[in-house]
Structure formats: structure tokens, C-alpha cells
């Protein structure tokens, strides 16, 4: 037995490697609610205190509830088929679990796992700070509106007329009227547009007006 094999036997397994091999477990604190969206049933699942939630189809929510940390992937596949009638393969279940674990907080994490995740996050932030000494144009920050669905649901009854057929027809008629007006005075509009944007005949007042427009 060489030194590498001896160390492999003598030393305890790395926590990260042990965690990745274990079957995940749905956090018992997760709350879920089923509602109808666009005529289809949808389950909203969220961990209290977390910033994110996920939309799931009812069979996917049934599948997610089978992750108890003890069932193996083949057992989850068999029980999911018995409960939903959908034949989920073992690879599909592993991919589903990986997606949930990467993008949500729905799976239970022990204190050790939370510490490892925090350590990895801090390590990534330090690496990012080292790389971002200059301007990084590839770093894009997208603003998030946390309660957009509630706001849209509140204003929809007052603005639902925008989605009616008569409003669409009225908009098309107004576009046609505008096109007719442009066609009737196209030469004049074309000439004045060039004069306005040439800046050669503008006075100081015209420049101020152009700037604030």
C-alpha cells in the first residue's frame, strides 16, 4: 500500500464529497400553495425567510415531497410513478434534485452544510473581487421586483380593458390615422427634421429646447 492509499484509508472523507453523495431531503419548514395560473394548476413552494420561491407542476411537487433523505433515487422513481403515473427515470430525478439544490433553498441543510455553502460563497466573492479590480462589462446586475405578481393582480381588474379586442382595433385605427397624416405632410416633416438636427441654424433657445426634449 502506497502513501496515497494509506492516507485515503486513514483520513476522514471530505465533508463536501460526503454531502454531494447523500440523497437530499426536503426541508420540513417548506410551505406550498396550489393556485390556477393561465388555466393550469401550479404549486408555489417557498422556504419561510428565503428570498426565492419556485413554481412547480403538481406532479413535480409530489416528486419533491418524496425526497426524505432516506429513499434512494430508484425508490423515488418507483414511488413517483405509483403516485403520479409519470415514469421519471433515475437520471431525470437526479437532474431535478440538482436543479432544486442549486437554485432554491427547499432542501434541508445541516449546520455543517450551511457552513460549507457559506465558505464556498465567501470564496467565490473573494475571487470575484480579485478579478474585478477593473471594470468588468460581463458582470450584469438584474434588478428584481419581489412582489410583482401581487401588484399586477391588484391593478389587472382596472386595466383589463387594454387586452380587449376593441382596444386593439382602436390602436390599429390610430396607427392608420398617424400614417395618413405623415404621408400627407411627409415632405414638410422630412425638411424640418433635417433642419432641426443639423444644428447649423439653431439659436441658443433652440439648443436649450432640443436638449430638454
C-alpha positions in Angstrom: 0.0 0.0 0.0 1.5 3.3 -1.0 1.2 6.6 0.9 -1.7 7.9 -1.2 -3.8 4.8 -0.5 -2.8 4.9 3.2 -4.0 8.5 3.5 -7.2 7.7 1.7 -8.0 5.0 4.3 -6.7 6.8 7.4 -8.2 10.3 6.8 -11.9 11.0 7.1 -13.8 11.8 4.0 -14.1 15.5 3.0 -17.5 17.0 4.1 -18.2 18.4 0.6 -17.7 15.0 -1.0 -19.9 13.3 1.6 -22.7 15.9 1.1 -22.7 15.5 -2.7 -23.2 11.8 -2.4 -26.1 11.9 0.1 -29.7 11.9 -1.1 -31.2 15.4 -0.4 -34.1 15.9 1.9 -37.0 18.3 1.6 -36.9 20.9 4.4 -39.9 20.2 6.7 -40.4 24.0 7.0 -41.2 24.4 3.3 -44.7 25.8 2.6 -46.6 25.3 -0.6 -49.9 26.6 -2.1 -51.6 25.5 -5.2 -53.3 28.0 -7.5 -54.5 28.4 -11.0 -52.3 30.3 -13.4 -53.2 30.7 -17.1 -55.8 27.9 -16.6 -53.3 25.4 -15.3 -52.8 24.3 -11.6 -49.4 25.5 -10.3 -47.8 24.9 -6.9 -45.8 27.7 -5.3 -43.2 26.4 -2.9 -41.1 28.5 -0.6 -38.9 28.2 2.5 -40.0 30.8 5.1 -37.4 33.6 5.4 -35.9 32.8 1.9 -35.9 35.4 -0.9 -36.8 32.9 -3.6 -39.7 30.7 -4.4 -40.3 28.2 -7.2 -43.3 27.3 -9.4 -43.9 23.6 -9.8 -46.4 21.4 -11.6 -48.4 19.3 -9.2 -46.6 16.0 -10.2 -43.3 17.8 -9.6 -44.4 18.8 -6.1 -45.4 15.2 -5.4 -41.9 14.1 -6.6 -40.2 16.7 -4.4 -42.1 15.5 -1.3 -40.5 12.0 -1.8 -37.1 13.4 -1.0 -36.8 12.4 2.7 -33.0 11.8 2.8 -33.5 8.1 3.1 -35.1 6.9 -0.1 -32.7 6.1 -2.9 -33.1 7.5 -6.4 -34.6 4.2 -7.7 -37.0 4.1 -4.8 -38.1 7.7 -5.5 -38.6 6.9 -9.2 -40.8 3.9 -8.3 -42.9 5.7 -5.8 -43.3 8.8 -8.1 -44.6 6.6 -10.8 -47.1 4.9 -8.4 -48.3 8.3 -7.2 -48.4 10.3 -10.4 -48.3 7.7 -13.2 -45.4 9.6 -14.8 -42.3 7.4 -15.4 -39.4 9.5 -14.1 -36.1 8.0 -14.9 -33.3 7.9 -12.2 -31.2 10.4 -14.3 -34.2 12.8 -14.6 -34.7 12.7 -10.8 -31.0 13.4 -10.2 -31.2 16.3 -12.6 -34.4 17.6 -10.9 -32.7 17.3 -7.5 -29.6 19.1 -8.7 -31.7 22.0 -10.1 -33.7 22.3 -6.8 -30.5 22.2 -4.8 -28.7 24.8 -6.9 -31.5 27.3 -7.4 -33.6 27.1 -4.3 -33.4 26.7 -0.5 -36.0 23.9 -0.4 -33.7 21.1 0.6 -32.7 20.7 4.2 -29.1 21.8 5.1 -27.4 20.8 8.3 -25.3 23.3 10.1 -22.2 21.7 8.6 -23.7 22.0 5.1 -24.7 25.7 5.7 -21.1 26.4 6.9 -19.6 24.8 3.8 -22.0 26.7 1.5 -21.2 30.0 3.2 -17.5 29.2 2.9 -17.9 28.5 -0.8 -19.9 31.7 -1.3 -17.2 33.8 0.5 -14.5 32.1 -1.5 -16.3 33.0 -4.7 -16.9 36.6 -3.6 -13.2 37.0 -2.8 -12.2 35.6 -6.2 -14.7 37.9 -7.9 -13.2 40.9 -6.1 -9.8 39.9 -7.2 -10.9 39.8 -10.8 -13.0 43.0 -10.6 -10.2 45.4 -9.9 -11.0 47.0 -13.3 -14.4 47.4 -14.9 -16.0 44.0 -15.8 -18.5 44.6 -18.5 -19.6 40.9 -18.3 -20.9 41.5 -14.8 -24.6 42.3 -15.3 -26.9 43.0 -12.3 -30.6 42.5 -13.0 -33.0 44.3 -10.6 -35.6 42.1 -9.0 -39.2 43.1 -8.2 -40.1 40.8 -5.3 -43.9 41.4 -5.2 -44.6 42.0 -8.9 -47.3 39.3 -9.1 -49.3 40.8 -6.3 -49.1 44.3 -7.9 -50.2 43.0 -11.3 -53.0 41.1 -9.8 -54.2 44.2 -8.0 -54.2 46.5 -11.0 -55.4 44.0 -13.6 -59.2 44.5 -12.9 -58.8 48.2 -13.6 -56.6 47.7 -16.8 -58.0 44.6 -18.2 -59.7 46.6 -21.0 -56.3 47.1 -22.6 -56.4 43.4 -23.6 -59.9 43.6 -25.2 -60.5 43.3 -29.0 -62.0 46.7 -29.3 -58.9 48.4 -27.8 -56.6 46.6 -30.2 -58.8 47.6 -33.1 -58.8 51.3 -31.9 -55.0 51.2 -31.6 -54.7 49.9 -35.2 -57.1 52.7 -36.4 -55.0 55.3 -34.6 -51.8 54.0 -36.2 -53.5 54.2 -39.6 -54.5 57.8 -38.9 -51.0 58.7 -37.9 -49.6 57.1 -41.1 -52.1 59.0 -43.2 -51.0 62.3 -41.5 -47.4 61.6 -42.1 -48.0 60.7 -45.7 -49.9 63.9 -46.3 -47.0 66.1 -44.9 -44.0 63.9 -45.4 -42.0 66.4 -47.4 -42.5 69.1 -44.8 -41.7 66.7 -41.9 -38.6 65.5 -43.7 -37.3 69.0 -44.4 -37.9 70.3 -40.9 -36.4 67.2 -39.3 -33.1 67.8 -41.2 -33.1 71.4 -40.2 -33.8 70.6 -36.6 -31.0 68.1 -36.2 -28.4 69.9 -38.3 -27.7 72.5 -35.5 -26.4 75.0 -38.1 -29.4 77.3 -38.0 -30.3 76.9 -34.3 -30.3 79.7 -31.8 -29.4 79.3 -28.2 -33.0 78.9 -27.3 -33.4 76.2 -29.9 -30.4 74.3 -28.5 -31.9 74.5 -24.9 -35.2 73.3 -26.2 -33.5 70.4 -28.1 -31.5 69.4 -25.0 -34.5 69.2 -22.7 -36.6 67.4 -25.2 
